[in-house]
Amino acid sequence: MYLRHSDSPMGLRLLHPSLGVSHPLSADIFPNLFDSFFETPIFKHWYTGKGTWQLHCIGGPGVGKTTFSALTSSKLKKEARMTGHPVVSIFIQKDVLENESAPHEYFLGRFLLTVINELKRPSCFSNDYPLIGDTEICPPIDTLRETLRRQLSQYHRSFLIVDGVDRCCSALRSQMRQELLAFRSSGLCVMITSRLPVFGIPETADCDIEDCETEDLTLYVECKICQSTLCLPCQEKGEICPNCENNHHLHEPYDRVDFQMTSMIVFDNMEKYIAWDLERQHGDLGLLSSYPRKPPVSNLGMALLEDPTGATPEQLVRNINKRAVYNNVAIAKARLESLDEIHALETLEALEGSRDRLPANIVALFDAEIARIEAQPELQQELGLKAISTVGCHGDSHWGMDGAALEERLKIVVSRPRAAPPASMEDVMEACRGLLLIVPAATEDAQDVPIFHPLLHQYVRDRYNTSLDRAEQDSCRLISLGHDPAVRASLDLDLA
């Protein structure tokens, strides 16, 4: 049975409440922000379907993951008019936690059904699509798998973009990953965005060609016989496996490639975005931005052009870019939005003098992130709040603190069921929802754990949030008690 999409309630009634199939690109989105990434070997290799691996784009809050997903979807759909390769984008907009009343199959069924229905209606294809099953009852998973596989067989290559996979609990993420890997042979190219590397850290390799010194390769081929590795440039130049002396058994041995989103935006592109947004709001400031229809120069624009200290709009662009550390789009945008708020300071010199306090919109941004942590189950909430408050109050604003030291402190200050093991670093990262990072330390095998952005470190250190402040006070109290072994033993609460 076929229905016009506009006439059918199917998409609305069977779409899981956590899923969306589009994300509007508003007028304040700089369309060229991620252009440099689209020119990288990783994106081109994924887009051309040369590898069968998934592309995982990793980045903390505010780096622009959802915007990136929407821009990528838009780019691929424009090209689909020529290539005929359908593009489906799915946005996970709400947390999907462990829930016995709604098993994982419930979510997975609606996820697959959404892909099936969306595959029939990219802009370059018909708006007609099959009505599968009853409008209230999702078909069995096996039926959906076979239907999707049959659909994919119609195309040489198809694209699926899944934004926000970290909003799913770990067990569901693992199931989703396995489901999607099963369609690799059907030409499904999958791109996923996430706040943290939710499937562990992928291995890298060095090129074994004698005269090649390339190390820490993300993309490479490996010989199935002797496990020798070649970088892709060496393979393209015609180099052969140094042991087998042929390339009959070369393959890409990995099923995913991780790419840090902070590396997607080159410094110049961020400056172009800031200049573009300034002139979008305040008119022609001489920044030569690409915004096409600049409004009349605003009062703030006049103040920037006529600043009595001689400071220029170009300097303001550089300062905002510098303070949007790690190419964080949300922080840069918040800085731009706060310009009107502090226009009363009259000069750029006075504006820069306000750097010791956080603008209200950045505080609101961080408040919302902490609220997401507080929405977790009680044990994860406590672990997240105490880990963040510990690093913010006792760690460096750039390097954070030693991972082992953080784990030792959390053993004392975080409640856990009797006989349960202490929280692992993976548990900590999960509970912190991307607000803490893990980076290699100078010492071999050691790890540093910083807060994802220096402004959040300031937010924690200067006690902008009462929940974090209470968590730190409770941690200090338990640390002072924990020196007594008898008291320390009583901290392992029997929560069963």
N, C-alpha and C positions, 0 to 999 in steps of 0.2 A: 504494500500500500504506500502511495506517495502523496505527500502533502506539500503545499507551499509553506516555506518556513514562517512566513508572516501570519499564516492561518493556524499554525499548530502550537498547542501549549506544551509540546514535548520538551523543548529545550528548557523552558522555565520550570516545569514540574519535576523533571528528573535530574536537573542540575543540582549537585550537592551544594548545600548552603555555603560551604567554604570555597567554592570554585567560581571563577569568572572566566569569560572567554574573550574579554577585551579590556583594554586600559586606554582611555582617551588621552591623546596627546594635546594638551592645552596650549594656549598661545604663549605661555612662559617657558616652554620647552625649547632649548637650543638644539636644532635638528642635527648639527654637525658635531655634537659633543664627543661621540664615540667613533668618529670617522677613522681615526688612526688605528683603532682595533680592527676595523673591517679590512685593513690592508696587511694585517699580520699573517705570517705563514700558518699559524694555528687556525685562525678563522677560515682562511682560504682552503686549507686542507680539509677542514670539517665541511665547509659549504660544498665543495666539489665532490664530496662523498668518497674520497680516496681511502679514508679510514672508516672503520665501522664503530669507532669509539664515540662515547658521549662527551660533549663539551660542557664542563662544569665551571661556571663563572662565580667566583667566590668574593664576597665583600661585606664589610660590616654595615651597620645602619648608616643611611645617608649617602652611600656611594653611587646610588642611582640604578639599582638592580632592576626595579620595575620599569623605570623609564627606558633603560637599556633593552629590556625584553620587548617593550612596545615599539621602540625604534627599529630593533632587529626584525620584528614581525612585519612592520610596515615596509622596510627595505626589501625583505624577501618576497612579500606579496606583490610589490611593484615588478620585481624581476620574474615572478611566476607568470605574468601575462605573456612573457616571451618563452620561458622555459617549460611551462606546464607542470611545474612541481608544486603541489599544494602545500599550504602552510597553515598549521594550527597552533594557536597560542592559548595556554591555560594559566590563569593567575590564581594561586592559592592565597586567598585574602583573609582567612581566619585560621586560628590554631586548630589542628586536628589532633587531639590528645588521646591517650588510652581511654577506651570507653567500652565496657563490656556490653552495654545495651545497643551499641552501634559498632559491630565488628568491622575489621579492616575490609572485609569483602564488600561491605556496604559502600564504603568510599571508593574502593577500586572499581567496582562495577559501574558506578556513576562517572568515574574518571574515564574509563575506557569508552563508555557510551557517549560521553561528551566528545572524545576524539573522533569516534565514528561519525557522529552527526556533523561535527565541524569540518571533517574532511570533504563533505559534500558541498560545502558552500564558501570556499574562498571566492574572492571577487572575480576571478577568471573562470569560474565554473558555474554550473547551474545553481539556482537557489532552491531547486527541488531536492529533497533528500528522503530516504526511506524512514518510515515510522516503524521502529523496532519494538515489538512487544507492547504491553499495555502501558498507558500513561502513568500508572501508579506503581507498577511492578517492574523492576529492572530485570532483564534477562539474565540467565546464569553466566558466570564468568567464562566458562568454556565456549559458550555460544558467542559471546562478545569477542573473545580472542580470535575465533575462526572468522567472524564477520570482518574484524579489522584486518586480519591477514589477507583476506580476499580483496578488501578495498585497496590495500597497499600494493597488491600485485598489479593493479591497473597502471601504476606509475613507475617510472624508472627510479625516482627518488622522491621522498616526502620529508617535510620538516615538522618537528614538534618542539615548541618552546614551552618549558614549564617554569614559571616564576615562583620563587618562595617555597621551595621544597622543604626547607628547614622548619616550616610551620607544622609539618607532620611529625608525629612521634617517631622515634628511631625504628621501631619494628615496622611501622607502615612505610617509612622511607625505604627500608630494605626490600620490602615486597614490591613497591613501585619500581625500584631499580631493576629487580629481576624480571618483572613484567615487561619493561621497556627493552631490556637487553635481548629478550626473546624475539624481538622484531628487527634485530640488526640485519638478518639475512633478507628481510623484506624491503630493504632500502630506506628504513626510517632513520633520519638523522635527528638526534635528540640533543637539545641544549637545555641546561638546567641552571637556575640561579639560586644561590643559597648564602646565608650569612657566614657559614663556617664550612670547612671541608667535612661534610657529614658522613663520608665513606672512608675516612682515613686519609693519610698523606700518600699520594702515588709515588712509586719509585722512579728515579731517573737513571740514566746510563751515560757512559762515555763511549765515544767512537773508537773502534778497534783498528781503523785504518792507520797504518804506520805514520804517515806524515800529517795526520789530522789531529789537532790538539783540542777539539771540541769536547767539553765536559758538561755534566749535569744536563743532559738532553731531556727535553720533554717529549719531542717527536723523534722517533728512531725506528729502525727495523732490526729484527733479531733473526738469526738463523735457527730454525727449528732443530737442526742436527747438532750444532756445536755451541749454540747460544752466543756466538759472536754478534756484536752490534755495529750498525753503520748509521751515521747521521743521514738525514734525507738528502742534503746537498751532495754527499759522497755517492749515494746511490744514484742520484740523477746524473752525476758525472760519469757513471759507468763503472765505478769501483765494485769489486766483487768480494764475497766472503773470504777473508784471508786464510781460513782453514780448509774450507770445502772447495774453494776456487771456482765457485759458481753461485748464482743467486736464485737457484730453483726453490729454495726453502725459506726465503725471507718473508717475514710478516711483522705486523705491528702487534706486540704481545699484550698490550694493555687494552682495557675496555673503557677507559675514560682519560681525559686530560683536564687538569685543573688550571684555571687562569685567574690570577688575582686582579680584581677589578680596579684596584688603585693604580695598576700599570696600564689600564686601558686609555686613560686620559692623559695625554702628554701635557707638559706645563703650558705650552703655547695655547693648546686648545682650551684649557681652563681660563686663561686670560682672555681668549676670544669670547668665551661664554660670558664672563663678567662684564666685558665691554659691551657685548650684545644686549645683555639685560639692562645695564645702566642706560643705554641709549633707547631701548624699548620703552622704558618708563619715563626718562627725563629729557629726551630729545638729543639733538646733535651736540655732542660734547667734544667733537674733534677726535674721537677714538677710532674712526674709520671702520666701525663694525658692519657686519653684513645685514643688520636689521633693515628691511626694505622701506618701511614707511614710518620714519621717526616722527614723534609728536613734537609740538612746540616745546621749546626749552622750559622746563618747570622752574619753580622758585629754587628748589634744591639744586637743579642743574646750573642756574645762574650763580648760586653760592659756590659751587665747585669751580666754575670758570673764573670767578672773580675773588677767589680766596686771598685775603690780604697777606698771608704768609708766603705767597708765591707757589704753594703746592698745586699740583696739577691733577686732572682726572686720571692721567696715565699713572701717576704715583698711587692714587687711590686703588686703581685696578691691581697694581702689583702688591699693595699692602693686603688687600682682601684675599688675593690668591695665596700669598705667603701664609696667611692665618687660617686658610681653609686647608690645613695640613692634611697630607695623604689624599689630595684630590677629592675631598669630600664635597659632593654637590650640595647636599642639604645645608651644610655649614656655610658654604659660600652664598647660597640663596638666602639663608637667614641673615647673614651679614648685610647683604644688599637690601633686604626688607627693613633692616633696623636703621638704615640711613635716614629715613624720614623721621623716625623716633628721636634721633639725636641731632636733627637739623638745628635745633635750638642752641646747640653748642657753637654754631656760627662758623667755625673755621675747621679745616682739616686737622690743624694742630690740636685743637680741643677735642676733635673726634678721636684722634689717636690717643689722647690722654685718658679716654674712657676705657682703655683696654683692661684695666684691673677688675672690672665687673662684667659679668656676662649679660648680654642683652636679654630682655624678657622672652623673646621668641626662641632663643637657643635654650634657655631654661625650660621653656614649655616642651621643646623637642626632647630634651633629656628626661623630663618628668614622664612623658609618654612612654619612653623606653623602660623606665623603672616600673611603671604601671604594668607593662607586659610581663615583667619578671614576677611581680606580685600576684599576677593572675594564675600562676602555676600552682600545682599541688604544694602543700605546706613544706615538705622536706626540700623540694627543688627551689622553692621561693627562698627559704632560709639560706641554702647553699649559695644561690646566686647573689643575694644581697650581701652576705658576709664575705664572699670572695671579692666582689667589687669594692666594698668598703675597705677591705684589708689592703688591696693594691693601691687604692686611691689615697689612703691615709699613711701608708708605710712604704710605698714604692716610689720610684723615680717617674717623673712625668713622661719620659721618653722610653726607658727600658723596663719600667714596671718593677717587678721583683723576681727573684729566683723561683722557678717553678717548684723545686723541692721544698724550699722554705714556706711557700704558700700552702703546699699540701700538708706540711707538718702543723702549721697553725690551724688549718681547717679541721684536722683530726681532733683538735681540742675543742673548737668553738662551735662545731656543727652537730646538731642532734642526729642520731641514727638509731634504727632498731637494734636491740641487743644482738650481738654476734654478727651483725652485718658488717661487711668490710668498709673501711673508710672510702670516701668519695675519690674516684680516680680523676685524673686531669680531664679525661673525656667527659666525665659527669659534670665537672666544673664548667667546661666550655658550653655544654648543653644547657645548663641552668642559667648561664650568663647571657644567653641568646645573642652572641656575637659582640658583646661589650668588652670582653677580654680576648686577647690574642695569644697565640703561642709562637715565639720566634726563636731560632737557634741562638744560643749564647756563645760567647767567645771560647769558653771551655768546651772541649769535645763532649758530646752526649748530654750537655746541660741545656736547659731551656729557660728563657726569660718569658714572663707573663706581663705584658703591659696592658693598660686600658687602651681601647681602640683609637682614641683621639685625645690630644692634650687638653682640649676644652672640657671633656667629660672628666678628666683627672682633676681639673680645677673645680668643677661642679661637685665632685665627691669630697675633695680636700677642704673646700670652703663651706661645706655643710649646707648646700642648697636644698637637700632632700631629707626630710625627717625620717623616712624609713631607713635610708642608708645610715643616718646618724645613729638611730636606735640600734641598728645591727652592729655598728662599730662599738658602741658603748657596751652592748651585751658581750661582744667578743673580748673586750678588755677585761670585763668582770670574770669571764670564764678562764681567761689566761691567768689571771691572778689566783684563781682557785685551783687551777690545774696543776700547780706545782706539788700539791698534796696528792699522792697516789690514790688515797682512799676517795678523795673528792673527785679526782680525775675519772676513776672507774664508774662513779655514779652518773657521769655525763652521758654514758652510752644508754640512752633511754630505751626502755622496753615498750615499743610502740605497736607491737603485734596485738 
